[in-house]
Amino acid sequence: MKDSLIVGLRHQHSFVVSRAKTVPAIYPESADFLSMPEVFATGYLVGFLEWACILAIKPHLDGAQEQTVGTHINVSHLAATPVGMTVTATVELLAVEGRKLVFAVQAHDGLDLIASGTHERHSINREKFDAKCRAKLQAGLN
């Protein structure tokens, strides 16, 4: 990580909710999910908040081999958002503890605060991470 990655870094990111990001779309194999309302799914909301954090820190990482992975999420989904509304995530870097990054995260749909909480990410070396995943897969296949 570069020295420019500092506590207080803020970023906003917006996205228009499509049918592909609703509750029925999260597991189309499940009749239970298919029968749910077409509103922004919590699973996709979590991914959207991660996306905003990734965008916030991307310019502050050391090259293509350094990336981050999500390791903890503590978010309340506070209000439903119908298809067609724009959601905006606001993220702020609260702490840099070695390779661990801690963010405050929120999302708003223009009418309601729809999410609030914290998210943690860890810096990884992509090559080393991939090697560990391959070794784990091989161990699991044996």
Secondary structure, 3 states (H helix, E strand, C coil): CCCCCCCCCEEEEEEECCHHHEHHHHCCCCHHHHCCCCEECHHHHHHHHHHHHHHHHHHHCCCCCEEEEEEEEEEEECCCCECCCEEEEEEEEEEEECCEEEEEEEEECCCCEEEEEEEEEEEEEHHHHHHHHHHHHHHHHC
